[in-house]
Amino acid sequence: MASLDCWSIPQEFENLVNTIRADGSLKRMCESTKRQALENRMDQILPIIGSHLWNIEDQFKAAIDCQVPDGDWKPNISLWIRILWAQIYTAARFSRIENRDRLVIELMLLHGTGRMTCIKEDNQTIVASMSNHVLWTDMPFFAEDMVYFWNLEFASMSRSQRQNLHYVLATVAGGGIISEKLCAVGILVLREAFETRREMGSGDSEDNEDENRAVQDMTILDLLGCAELWMLKARDPIMRLSTNNFSDYPREIGRLGLLAQEAGVPDNGGFSQQRLKFWKYRFHSIIDSMRPGRNGRVPQERWPDSYLTGALPPGGI
């Protein structure tokens, strides 16, 4: 089981990434990825991602071979890891629907490579790790950065951008990749969609980015598609974490929204069966208000993108 320590990032790692965020370097890199994604040039994005992976591995092995102290090489590699995650986030957000599964597969393949190691001349095996998180088994900083970017930009995104991003994240979590941590993003989405008092909104609203849109201006329909993706694609880990009352999250991530508090849902700071039951109740209530007299089941193929968007069957996920 994870501990709250796993959410802390050493300050020396944060200093570097905060520097490139402040001076615009990361933004410029992501602008290029955004253009390529919008122009359906995923074949150009994926080799760049691959080059980052080679760069990270080469730096690690060179540092071990030259006996460079950890404090000298780990912060720099941590920076390249964060650049990698930022580019994947950007590609997911702005990708076309037909390209989303390609990003999911890339993340699954990366995780599937297992531990990054280097064998020294004395046959000692050194495992690459960042803040006690192993590359690539633990996907260091991936969940943390997805939480960061979502909190920073979810209000300004268009509906389709939100759904693109959460299709990738929920499917990866549903595939068992660092599910405990990555489902923290799911909590944030489900809290905003189901535990926060909002207007219903219109299905005919323009699907545009809006830098001036505030979080309190968002409607249920702005977030419903994302919430549905988490309930469908990440169904299995969400059910497991809820059954186990998993709550090893920072308080700001795991806390209850006002509607859940008013409904008497216990606040354990994470997943619980009572909270899941509340989410299902809210989801079905919203869908029923939109589609009176609905019936039938939605296909349950959660991987790849082969299901029809719609309501989950009565009785839950």
C-alpha positions in Angstrom: 0.0 0.0 0.0 1.2 3.5 -0.8 2.0 6.0 1.9 1.7 9.8 1.9 5.4 10.0 1.5 5.0 8.7 -2.0 3.3 12.0 -2.9 6.3 14.2 -1.8 8.8 15.3 -4.3 12.3 16.3 -3.1 12.8 20.1 -3.3 15.9 19.8 -5.5 13.7 18.0 -8.1 11.0 20.6 -7.9 13.4 23.5 -8.2 14.5 22.5 -11.7 11.0 21.9 -13.1 9.7 25.1 -11.5 12.5 26.9 -13.3 11.6 25.7 -16.8 7.9 26.3 -16.0 8.7 29.9 -15.0 11.0 30.7 -17.9 8.6 29.3 -20.5 10.9 26.5 -21.7 8.4 23.8 -20.9 5.5 25.8 -22.5 7.4 26.2 -25.7 8.1 22.4 -25.9 4.4 21.7 -25.2 3.3 24.2 -27.9 5.1 22.2 -30.5 3.5 19.0 -29.2 0.1 20.7 -29.3 0.5 21.7 -32.9 1.5 18.3 -33.9 -1.4 16.7 -32.1 -3.9 19.1 -33.6 -2.5 18.4 -37.1 -2.8 14.6 -36.5 1.0 14.2 -36.6 1.2 11.5 -33.9 3.9 9.8 -35.9 6.2 12.8 -35.1 5.3 13.0 -31.5 6.0 9.4 -30.6 9.6 9.5 -31.8 10.3 12.6 -29.7 8.9 10.8 -26.7 11.2 7.8 -27.5 14.2 10.2 -27.7 13.4 11.4 -24.2 13.4 7.8 -23.0 16.8 7.1 -24.6 18.2 10.3 -23.2 17.0 9.4 -19.7 18.5 5.9 -19.9 21.8 7.2 -21.4 22.2 9.8 -18.6 21.5 7.2 -16.0 24.0 4.6 -17.3 26.7 7.3 -17.9 26.3 8.6 -14.3 26.6 5.1 -12.9 29.6 4.2 -15.1 31.4 7.5 -14.1 30.4 7.1 -10.4 28.6 10.4 -10.3 27.0 11.1 -6.9 23.2 10.7 -6.8 22.7 14.3 -5.9 24.4 15.4 -9.1 22.5 13.2 -11.7 19.1 12.5 -10.2 17.7 16.0 -10.3 18.6 16.4 -14.0 17.0 13.1 -14.9 14.0 13.9 -12.8 13.6 17.0 -15.0 13.6 15.0 -18.2 11.0 12.7 -16.7 8.8 15.7 -16.0 9.3 17.0 -19.5 8.3 13.6 -20.8 5.1 13.6 -18.8 4.2 17.1 -19.8 4.5 16.2 -23.5 2.4 13.1 -23.0 -0.2 15.2 -21.2 -0.3 17.7 -24.0 -0.5 15.0 -26.7 -3.4 13.3 -24.8 -5.3 16.6 -24.4 -5.1 17.7 -28.0 -5.0 14.4 -29.8 -7.7 13.2 -32.2 -9.9 10.4 -31.0 -8.3 7.9 -33.3 -4.9 8.5 -31.7 -5.8 8.2 -28.1 -5.2 4.5 -27.9 -1.7 4.9 -29.3 -0.8 7.0 -26.3 -2.4 4.5 -24.0 -0.3 1.7 -25.6 2.9 3.8 -25.3 2.3 4.2 -21.6 1.5 0.5 -21.1 4.7 -0.4 -23.1 6.8 2.0 -21.0 5.5 0.6 -17.8 5.9 -2.9 -19.1 9.7 -2.4 -19.6 10.0 -2.8 -15.8 13.0 -1.6 -13.9 15.7 0.5 -15.6 19.0 -1.0 -14.5 22.7 -0.7 -15.1 25.2 -3.5 -14.5 28.6 -2.3 -13.1 31.9 -3.9 -13.9 31.7 -5.8 -10.6 28.4 -7.3 -11.8 26.4 -5.2 -9.2 23.0 -4.2 -10.6 22.0 -0.6 -10.0 18.3 0.2 -10.2 17.2 3.7 -11.4 14.9 5.3 -8.9 13.7 8.8 -8.1 12.5 9.6 -4.6 12.3 5.8 -3.9 10.2 5.4 -7.1 11.6 2.9 -9.6 11.8 3.7 -13.3 9.6 2.6 -15.0 7.8 0.2 -12.6 6.5 3.1 -10.4 6.2 5.7 -13.2 7.8 8.4 -11.0 5.9 11.7 -10.9 3.3 10.7 -13.5 0.3 10.8 -11.2 1.6 13.9 -9.4 2.1 15.8 -12.7 -1.3 14.7 -14.1 -2.9 16.1 -10.9 -0.9 19.3 -11.3 -1.9 19.9 -14.9 -5.5 19.0 -14.3 -5.9 21.3 -11.4 -4.1 24.1 -13.3 -6.0 23.9 -16.6 -9.3 21.9 -16.4 -11.5 24.9 -16.3 -10.1 26.4 -19.5 -10.1 23.2 -21.5 -12.8 22.4 -24.0 -15.1 19.4 -23.3 -13.4 17.3 -26.0 -10.0 18.1 -24.5 -11.0 17.0 -21.1 -12.4 13.8 -22.5 -9.3 13.1 -24.6 -7.1 13.5 -21.5 -9.3 11.3 -19.2 -9.8 8.7 -21.8 -6.0 8.1 -21.7 -5.6 8.4 -17.9 -8.7 6.3 -17.0 -7.8 3.6 -19.5 -4.2 3.4 -18.2 -5.4 3.2 -14.6 -8.0 0.6 -15.6 -5.1 -1.4 -17.1 -3.5 -1.7 -13.7 -0.7 0.9 -14.2 0.0 2.6 -10.8 -3.8 2.5 -10.3 -3.7 3.5 -6.7 -2.0 6.8 -7.4 -3.5 7.5 -10.8 -7.0 7.1 -9.5 -6.4 10.2 -7.5 -7.1 12.1 -10.8 -10.4 10.1 -10.9 -11.3 11.4 -7.4 -10.8 15.0 -8.5 -13.0 14.5 -11.6 -15.8 12.6 -9.8 -15.8 15.2 -6.9 -16.1 18.1 -9.4 -18.8 16.3 -11.4 -20.9 14.7 -8.7 -20.0 16.2 -5.3 -20.1 19.9 -6.3 -23.2 22.0 -6.7 -23.4 23.0 -10.4 -26.0 24.0 -13.1 -26.8 21.2 -15.5 -25.6 23.1 -18.6 -26.4 22.5 -22.2 -25.3 19.7 -24.5 -25.3 22.3 -27.3 -22.7 24.5 -25.7 -19.7 25.5 -27.9 -16.8 23.1 -27.5 -14.1 25.8 -27.0 -11.2 26.5 -24.8 -11.8 29.6 -22.6 -8.9 31.0 -20.6 -11.4 33.2 -18.7 -13.7 30.4 -17.6 -13.6 29.9 -13.8 -14.1 26.6 -12.0 -17.3 27.8 -10.5 -18.7 28.6 -14.0 -18.5 25.0 -15.1 -21.6 22.9 -15.5 -22.3 19.2 -14.9 -22.2 18.5 -18.6 -18.8 20.1 -18.8 -17.5 17.2 -16.6 -20.0 14.4 -17.1 -18.1 12.8 -20.0 -14.9 12.7 -18.0 -16.6 11.2 -15.0 -18.2 8.6 -17.1 -14.9 7.6 -18.5 -13.5 7.0 -15.0 -16.5 5.0 -14.0 -16.3 2.8 -17.1 -12.6 2.5 -18.1 -11.3 2.4 -14.5 -14.2 0.5 -13.1 -12.1 -2.4 -11.7 -9.5 -0.4 -9.7 -12.2 2.0 -8.4 -14.3 -0.9 -7.1 -11.2 -2.5 -5.5 -10.0 0.7 -3.9 -13.5 1.5 -2.7 -13.9 -2.0 -1.2 -10.6 -1.5 0.6 -11.4 2.0 1.8 -8.1 3.2 0.2 -7.3 6.7 1.4 -3.5 7.3 1.1 -3.9 10.6 -0.6 -3.1 14.2 0.3 -6.0 15.8 2.0 -6.7 18.2 -0.9 -7.1 15.3 -3.3 -9.2 12.9 -1.2 -11.5 15.3 0.6 -15.3 15.2 0.1 -17.3 17.7 -1.9 -20.1 19.6 -0.3 -22.9 17.5 -1.8 -21.3 14.3 -0.5 -20.9 15.8 2.9 -24.6 16.9 3.0 -25.6 13.3 2.0 -23.7 12.0 5.1 -20.9 10.2 3.2 -18.1 9.4 5.6 -15.0 11.5 4.8 -12.1 9.0 4.9 -10.0 11.1 2.6 -10.2 8.7 -0.4 -12.3 5.9 -1.7 -15.1 4.1 0.1 -18.1 2.0 -0.7 -20.4 4.8 0.6 -18.7 7.3 -1.7 -18.9 5.0 -4.7 -22.6 4.5 -4.0 -23.1 8.2 -3.9 -21.3 8.7 -7.2 -23.5 6.0 -8.8 -26.6 7.6 -7.4 -25.6 11.0 -8.7 -24.7 9.6 -12.0 -27.9 7.8 -12.6 -30.0 10.8 -11.3 -28.3 13.1 -13.8 -28.7 10.6 -16.7 -32.4 10.0 -15.8 -33.1 13.7 -15.8 -31.5 14.0 -19.2 -33.0 10.8 -20.7 -36.4 10.0 -19.2 -37.5 6.4 -19.7 -34.0 5.2 -20.6 -33.5 1.5 -20.7 -31.0 -1.2 -21.8 -27.4 -1.8 -21.1 -24.4 0.0 -22.5 -21.7 -2.4 -24.0 -19.0 -3.1 -21.4 -16.0 -3.3 -23.7 -13.6 -1.0 -21.7 -10.6 -1.6 -23.9 -9.9 -0.3 -26.5 -12.3 2.5 -27.4 -15.2 0.3 -28.5 -18.0 1.3 -26.2 -20.9 3.6 -26.9 -21.1 6.7 -24.7 -24.2 6.5 -22.6 -25.6 5.7 -19.2 -24.3 2.8 -17.1 -26.8 0.1 -16.3 -29.0 0.5 -13.2 -27.3 -1.2 -10.3 -24.0 0.3 -10.7 -20.6 -0.2 -12.1 
